[in-house]
Amino acid sequence: MLWNIHQVVAAVTLSKSTVYRLIKDGKFPQPVRISYKRVGWLKADIDSFVASLQHLA
C-alpha cells in the first residue's frame, strides 16, 4: 500500500518540511515515484520508521 505525503505526515506527526529534510539527510524512508509529479511511501517503510522512533523513546 502506498501513502501520500498527507497520510505520512499524520502517521509520523511531523511537518511536511521536516519529512522532506529527513529524507534529504537520509534519516527517513525514500519515496517511490508514482508518476512525474507524484510520489508515495510504502506503508511498511513508514510503520518501520515509527517503530524505530518508539524503540528509541
Backbone as XML, in Angstrom:
<?xml version="1.0"?>
<chain id="A" units="angstrom">
  <residue number="1" name="MET">
    <atom name="N" x="0.846" y="-1.177" z="0.000"/>
    <atom name="CA" x="0.000" y="0.000" z="0.000"/>
    <atom name="C" x="0.892" y="1.240" z="0.000"/>
  </residue>
  <residue number="2" name="LEU">
    <atom name="N" x="0.558" y="2.197" z="-0.834"/>
    <atom name="CA" x="1.309" y="3.452" z="-0.905"/>
    <atom name="C" x="0.551" y="4.563" z="-0.200"/>
  </residue>
  <residue number="3" name="TRP">
    <atom name="N" x="1.289" y="5.355" z="0.557"/>
    <atom name="CA" x="0.712" y="6.503" z="1.248"/>
    <atom name="C" x="1.204" y="7.778" z="0.590"/>
  </residue>
  <residue number="4" name="ASN">
    <atom name="N" x="0.333" y="8.800" z="0.568"/>
    <atom name="CA" x="0.758" y="10.109" z="0.078"/>
    <atom name="C" x="1.348" y="10.902" z="1.250"/>
  </residue>
  <residue number="5" name="ILE">
    <atom name="N" x="1.846" y="12.085" z="0.968"/>
    <atom name="CA" x="2.525" y="12.881" z="1.995"/>
    <atom name="C" x="1.601" y="13.233" z="3.152"/>
  </residue>
  <residue number="6" name="HIS">
    <atom name="N" x="0.323" y="13.442" z="2.880"/>
    <atom name="CA" x="-0.607" y="13.800" z="3.949"/>
    <atom name="C" x="-0.806" y="12.639" z="4.918"/>
  </residue>
  <residue number="7" name="GLN">
    <atom name="N" x="-0.875" y="11.433" z="4.404"/>
    <atom name="CA" x="-1.005" y="10.258" z="5.257"/>
    <atom name="C" x="0.277" y="10.023" z="6.053"/>
  </residue>
  <residue number="8" name="VAL">
    <atom name="N" x="1.417" y="10.252" z="5.420"/>
    <atom name="CA" x="2.706" y="10.081" z="6.097"/>
    <atom name="C" x="2.836" y="11.077" z="7.240"/>
  </residue>
  <residue number="9" name="VAL">
    <atom name="N" x="2.527" y="12.337" z="6.976"/>
    <atom name="CA" x="2.622" y="13.388" z="7.996"/>
    <atom name="C" x="1.724" y="13.054" z="9.187"/>
  </residue>
  <residue number="10" name="ALA">
    <atom name="N" x="0.530" y="12.564" z="8.920"/>
    <atom name="CA" x="-0.385" y="12.200" z="10.002"/>
    <atom name="C" x="0.156" y="11.026" z="10.812"/>
  </residue>
  <residue number="11" name="ALA">
    <atom name="N" x="0.781" y="10.073" z="10.151"/>
    <atom name="CA" x="1.279" y="8.880" z="10.840"/>
    <atom name="C" x="2.497" y="9.175" z="11.705"/>
  </residue>
  <residue number="12" name="VAL">
    <atom name="N" x="3.372" y="10.051" z="11.238"/>
    <atom name="CA" x="4.619" y="10.303" z="11.968"/>
    <atom name="C" x="4.571" y="11.568" z="12.809"/>
  </residue>
  <residue number="13" name="THR">
    <atom name="N" x="3.497" y="12.314" z="12.708"/>
    <atom name="CA" x="3.292" y="13.575" z="13.445"/>
    <atom name="C" x="4.475" y="14.542" z="13.289"/>
  </residue>
  <residue number="14" name="LEU">
    <atom name="N" x="4.927" y="14.676" z="12.049"/>
    <atom name="CA" x="5.951" y="15.651" z="11.690"/>
    <atom name="C" x="5.392" y="16.523" z="10.575"/>
  </residue>
  <residue number="15" name="SER">
    <atom name="N" x="5.980" y="17.686" z="10.385"/>
    <atom name="CA" x="5.539" y="18.549" z="9.290"/>
    <atom name="C" x="6.087" y="18.023" z="7.963"/>
  </residue>
  <residue number="16" name="LYS">
    <atom name="N" x="5.487" y="18.481" z="6.866"/>
    <atom name="CA" x="5.967" y="18.080" z="5.543"/>
    <atom name="C" x="7.419" y="18.500" z="5.351"/>
  </residue>
  <residue number="17" name="SER">
    <atom name="N" x="7.752" y="19.709" z="5.777"/>
    <atom name="CA" x="9.124" y="20.182" z="5.582"/>
    <atom name="C" x="10.118" y="19.340" z="6.384"/>
  </residue>
  <residue number="18" name="THR">
    <atom name="N" x="9.728" y="18.902" z="7.574"/>
    <atom name="CA" x="10.603" y="18.048" z="8.377"/>
    <atom name="C" x="10.786" y="16.693" z="7.711"/>
  </residue>
  <residue number="19" name="VAL">
    <atom name="N" x="9.711" y="16.127" z="7.183"/>
    <atom name="CA" x="9.806" y="14.846" z="6.479"/>
    <atom name="C" x="10.772" y="14.971" z="5.307"/>
  </residue>
  <residue number="20" name="TYR">
    <atom name="N" x="10.618" y="16.006" z="4.493"/>
    <atom name="CA" x="11.493" y="16.174" z="3.334"/>
    <atom name="C" x="12.941" y="16.450" z="3.747"/>
  </residue>
  <residue number="21" name="ARG">
    <atom name="N" x="13.144" y="17.153" z="4.849"/>
    <atom name="CA" x="14.510" y="17.386" z="5.340"/>
    <atom name="C" x="15.145" y="16.072" z="5.799"/>
  </residue>
  <residue number="22" name="LEU">
    <atom name="N" x="14.366" y="15.250" z="6.507"/>
    <atom name="CA" x="14.880" y="13.957" z="6.958"/>
    <atom name="C" x="15.200" y="13.038" z="5.775"/>
  </residue>
  <residue number="23" name="ILE">
    <atom name="N" x="14.398" y="13.112" z="4.723"/>
    <atom name="CA" x="14.688" y="12.335" z="3.511"/>
    <atom name="C" x="16.023" y="12.784" z="2.930"/>
  </residue>
  <residue number="24" name="LYS">
    <atom name="N" x="16.208" y="14.086" z="2.840"/>
    <atom name="CA" x="17.454" y="14.641" z="2.295"/>
    <atom name="C" x="18.655" y="14.205" z="3.130"/>
  </residue>
  <residue number="25" name="ASP">
    <atom name="N" x="18.472" y="14.131" z="4.454"/>
    <atom name="CA" x="19.550" y="13.738" z="5.360"/>
    <atom name="C" x="19.735" y="12.225" z="5.444"/>
  </residue>
  <residue number="26" name="GLY">
    <atom name="N" x="18.880" y="11.464" z="4.754"/>
    <atom name="CA" x="18.989" y="10.007" z="4.776"/>
    <atom name="C" x="18.443" y="9.361" z="6.032"/>
  </residue>
  <residue number="27" name="LYS">
    <atom name="N" x="17.591" y="10.076" z="6.763"/>
    <atom name="CA" x="17.066" y="9.571" z="8.031"/>
    <atom name="C" x="15.597" y="9.160" z="7.953"/>
  </residue>
  <residue number="28" name="PHE">
    <atom name="N" x="15.026" y="9.213" z="6.749"/>
    <atom name="CA" x="13.612" y="8.886" z="6.556"/>
    <atom name="C" x="13.503" y="8.044" z="5.293"/>
  </residue>
  <residue number="29" name="PRO">
    <atom name="N" x="12.552" y="7.113" z="5.253"/>
    <atom name="CA" x="12.412" y="6.266" z="4.057"/>
    <atom name="C" x="12.219" y="7.085" z="2.779"/>
  </residue>
  <residue number="30" name="GLN">
    <atom name="N" x="12.875" y="6.649" z="1.723"/>
    <atom name="CA" x="12.756" y="7.312" z="0.426"/>
    <atom name="C" x="11.380" y="7.043" z="-0.179"/>
  </residue>
  <residue number="31" name="PRO">
    <atom name="N" x="10.803" y="8.033" z="-0.839"/>
    <atom name="CA" x="9.523" y="7.808" z="-1.514"/>
    <atom name="C" x="9.716" y="7.015" z="-2.805"/>
  </residue>
  <residue number="32" name="VAL">
    <atom name="N" x="8.615" y="6.444" z="-3.267"/>
    <atom name="CA" x="8.574" y="5.721" z="-4.533"/>
    <atom name="C" x="7.903" y="6.631" z="-5.555"/>
  </residue>
  <residue number="33" name="ARG">
    <atom name="N" x="8.501" y="6.795" z="-6.716"/>
    <atom name="CA" x="7.908" y="7.643" z="-7.747"/>
    <atom name="C" x="6.721" y="6.919" z="-8.362"/>
  </residue>
  <residue number="34" name="ILE">
    <atom name="N" x="5.546" y="7.578" z="-8.331"/>
    <atom name="CA" x="4.319" y="7.030" z="-8.897"/>
    <atom name="C" x="4.136" y="7.540" z="-10.319"/>
  </residue>
  <residue number="35" name="SER">
    <atom name="N" x="4.371" y="8.814" z="-10.509"/>
    <atom name="CA" x="4.301" y="9.435" z="-11.830"/>
    <atom name="C" x="5.280" y="10.603" z="-11.831"/>
  </residue>
  <residue number="36" name="TYR">
    <atom name="N" x="5.244" y="11.389" z="-12.876"/>
    <atom name="CA" x="6.178" y="12.506" z="-12.996"/>
    <atom name="C" x="6.098" y="13.454" z="-11.805"/>
  </residue>
  <residue number="37" name="LYS">
    <atom name="N" x="4.888" y="13.738" z="-11.325"/>
    <atom name="CA" x="4.716" y="14.711" z="-10.248"/>
    <atom name="C" x="4.318" y="14.104" z="-8.910"/>
  </residue>
  <residue number="38" name="ARG">
    <atom name="N" x="4.142" y="12.792" z="-8.847"/>
    <atom name="CA" x="3.639" y="12.185" z="-7.611"/>
    <atom name="C" x="4.605" y="11.150" z="-7.063"/>
  </residue>
  <residue number="39" name="VAL">
    <atom name="N" x="4.711" y="11.148" z="-5.746"/>
    <atom name="CA" x="5.478" y="10.121" z="-5.052"/>
    <atom name="C" x="4.610" y="9.546" z="-3.947"/>
  </residue>
  <residue number="40" name="GLY">
    <atom name="N" x="4.990" y="8.387" z="-3.467"/>
    <atom name="CA" x="4.289" y="7.766" z="-2.355"/>
    <atom name="C" x="5.286" y="6.986" z="-1.518"/>
  </residue>
  <residue number="41" name="TRP">
    <atom name="N" x="4.872" y="6.628" z="-0.336"/>
    <atom name="CA" x="5.715" y="5.859" z="0.567"/>
    <atom name="C" x="5.052" y="4.527" z="0.845"/>
  </residue>
  <residue number="42" name="LEU">
    <atom name="N" x="5.845" y="3.484" z="0.923"/>
    <atom name="CA" x="5.305" y="2.188" z="1.294"/>
    <atom name="C" x="4.894" y="2.229" z="2.762"/>
  </residue>
  <residue number="43" name="LYS">
    <atom name="N" x="3.695" y="1.765" z="3.044"/>
    <atom name="CA" x="3.188" y="1.777" z="4.412"/>
    <atom name="C" x="4.128" y="1.004" z="5.335"/>
  </residue>
  <residue number="44" name="ALA">
    <atom name="N" x="4.671" y="-0.095" z="4.855"/>
    <atom name="CA" x="5.587" y="-0.895" z="5.671"/>
    <atom name="C" x="6.830" y="-0.093" z="6.060"/>
  </residue>
  <residue number="45" name="ASP">
    <atom name="N" x="7.337" y="0.736" z="5.148"/>
    <atom name="CA" x="8.501" y="1.575" z="5.455"/>
    <atom name="C" x="8.169" y="2.598" z="6.537"/>
  </residue>
  <residue number="46" name="ILE">
    <atom name="N" x="6.986" y="3.191" z="6.450"/>
    <atom name="CA" x="6.579" y="4.188" z="7.442"/>
    <atom name="C" x="6.339" y="3.515" z="8.788"/>
  </residue>
  <residue number="47" name="ASP">
    <atom name="N" x="5.711" y="2.343" z="8.776"/>
    <atom name="CA" x="5.489" y="1.601" z="10.020"/>
    <atom name="C" x="6.816" y="1.260" z="10.693"/>
  </residue>
  <residue number="48" name="SER">
    <atom name="N" x="7.805" y="0.858" z="9.909"/>
    <atom name="CA" x="9.130" y="0.550" z="10.458"/>
    <atom name="C" x="9.791" y="1.793" z="11.039"/>
  </residue>
  <residue number="49" name="PHE">
    <atom name="N" x="9.653" y="2.919" z="10.354"/>
    <atom name="CA" x="10.217" y="4.172" z="10.846"/>
    <atom name="C" x="9.583" y="4.557" z="12.180"/>
  </residue>
  <residue number="50" name="VAL">
    <atom name="N" x="8.264" y="4.479" z="12.269"/>
    <atom name="CA" x="7.553" y="4.816" z="13.508"/>
    <atom name="C" x="7.977" y="3.864" z="14.626"/>
  </residue>
  <residue number="51" name="ALA">
    <atom name="N" x="8.104" y="2.582" z="14.323"/>
    <atom name="CA" x="8.526" y="1.606" z="15.331"/>
    <atom name="C" x="9.932" y="1.909" z="15.831"/>
  </residue>
  <residue number="52" name="SER">
    <atom name="N" x="10.812" y="2.347" z="14.937"/>
    <atom name="CA" x="12.178" y="2.675" z="15.357"/>
    <atom name="C" x="12.187" y="3.896" z="16.271"/>
  </residue>
  <residue number="53" name="LEU">
    <atom name="N" x="11.293" y="4.847" z="16.026"/>
    <atom name="CA" x="11.196" y="6.015" z="16.906"/>
    <atom name="C" x="10.676" y="5.616" z="18.277"/>
  </residue>
  <residue number="54" name="GLN">
    <atom name="N" x="9.694" y="4.731" z="18.300"/>
    <atom name="CA" x="9.129" y="4.289" z="19.574"/>
    <atom name="C" x="10.152" y="3.480" z="20.353"/>
  </residue>
  <residue number="55" name="HIS">
    <atom name="N" x="11.013" y="2.771" z="19.644"/>
    <atom name="CA" x="12.048" y="1.979" z="20.302"/>
    <atom name="C" x="13.056" y="2.887" z="20.999"/>
  </residue>
  <residue number="56" name="LEU">
    <atom name="N" x="13.313" y="4.062" z="20.413"/>
    <atom name="CA" x="14.276" y="5.000" z="20.991"/>
    <atom name="C" x="13.720" y="5.746" z="22.194"/>
  </residue>
  <residue number="57" name="ALA">
    <atom name="N" x="12.400" y="5.883" z="22.260"/>
    <atom name="CA" x="11.776" y="6.667" z="23.332"/>
    <atom name="C" x="11.784" y="5.941" z="24.650"/>
  </residue>
</chain>
